Amino acid sequence: MKLKLVRFSDNDESTIGLLFVDNVFQCFTLEDQHQDQKVMHETRIPGGEYEITLRTWGGFHERYSKTFADIHQGTLWIRNIPGFKYVLIHCGNHDGHTSGCILIGDTCQQNVSNRGYIGESIKAYRRVYPPIAAALKSGEKVTIEIIDIAG
């Protein structure tokens, strides 16, 4: 399974993108902003291609095991990012909800003059997460390609 994230809007606070799974649009994304030098909890990960695995420990795993008990099998963990650790794909609405992770949502507020915002994050997560987790549980390799067309 191949995920593709196309980042199309960037400002001093946040980055908005489009997430595709096997070339089919799924939802909007929101991340921290681009910075030439990484600032802990304030910088998005670099563009590139990374493997995704399931992380079955840690705070998000514990919370999501309760919040999404009917679907949760582990947190979507983007691996082997130079200079970053524990980058996840999870719910949230604005850059204050991420520390370098990728948030997903079904609605999007422009990112030109304001801090970016995505809405209906839980709805998007409940739809997007299960097929990715199922692919991982079946042993399929899952990757994400991140393409920057903004900032």
N, C-alpha and C positions, 0 to 999 in steps of 0.2 A: 504494500500500500504506500502510495506517495502523497504526502501533503505538500502544498505549495502556499506560501504566504507572500503576497505581493503588497509591499508597503507603498502607499500612494500619497500620504499626507503626514507632514512632520512639522512640529514647531518646537519652541523651547521647553515644552512640558511633556509632550506625548507624541506618539506615532500611531496612525491608523492604517489598517491594511485589510486585505481580503483573503480569506482562507478557502482553499480548494482542496478537496480530497479526490484523488484520481481524476483531476481536471474538471470536477463539478463544484461550483460555488456552494459553500456551506454557510458562511457567516462572516461578520466583521471581526477584526482584532484590534486590540489596543495594547500598546507597550509604552515604556518610558521613551524618552527622546534619544536621538543620536548624540554622542559626545566623542570627540577624538580621544580623550583620555577617560577611562572608566572611572565613574564615581559610584561607589557601592550603593545599591538600592535605587539608583537614579539613571541608569544607562541601559539601553536596549542591547541585545546581543548582536554581534556582527552578522551580516548576510552570509550565506553559505548553505551547505547541506549537512544535516546532522541526523543521527539516528534517534529514534524515540523508543523508550522502554517503559515498563510499568515500575513505579517506585512503591513498594508495599510497606513503607515505614515513614515516620516523620509526621509533623503536625497536620499537613494537608491530608495525608492519607487517613489519619485518625478522624479528622472532622468530616471528610467526605464519606468515610465508611458509615457514618451516622446519617449525614444529610442526604446522601444518595445511596442508601442501603440497598435499594432494589437494583442498582446498576453498577456500583463501584467495585472495581477489581484491582485497583492500584492507580496511582496518580500518573498522568502522562508526563514523562520526564525526558527532556531534550538533553542528550548526552554529548560529552566531549567538546564543549565549547571553550576555546582558549580564554582563560582568565575568568570564567564563570563556573558556578557550581549550583546544582539543584534548581535549574530553570525548568519551570513547569508550564503546562497549559491548564488554565483554571478559570473560574468565574470571577467577575469583577466589572466595575463600570468606568473607572477613571484611573489615572496614573498613580494615585494614592493607594490603589488596591494591588499594585504590582511592585516587585523589587527586581525587575529584569525579566519577569515571566511574561507569557503571552496570555492575555485575557480574551475571551470570546463572547460575542453577543449578536443578537438578531437585528438591532437597530443601531444607527450611528448618527451622532451629531457632528457637524463640521468641526474641523481642527485648524481652521485658518486664523481666526482672531481670538479664539478661546481655547482653554484646555479641552482636549478631546473627551468624548463621552460615548460609550456604547451601552445599550440597554438590552433588556430581556436576556441577560446573560445565562441565567439558570435554564431558561427554555432552550437556548442554543446548546448549552452543555448537555442537557438531557438527550438532545438529538444527535449531536456530533460525537460525543464520547463513546457510546456503545459499539459502533462498528469498528472504531480504532482499537478499543480494548479487546474486542473479539478477535481481530486480526492478530494482535500481539499474543493473546492467549493460545491461538492456534499455531503459533510458531512463525508466523509471517513476519518478514522484516518490514519495519515501518520507518520511513524517513520524512524529514521536512526540509524543503528547499526554501530559503528565504531570499527574496529578490527585492532590492531597494530601487524604486523609481522616484523616491522622494528623499531629500536630505541625505 
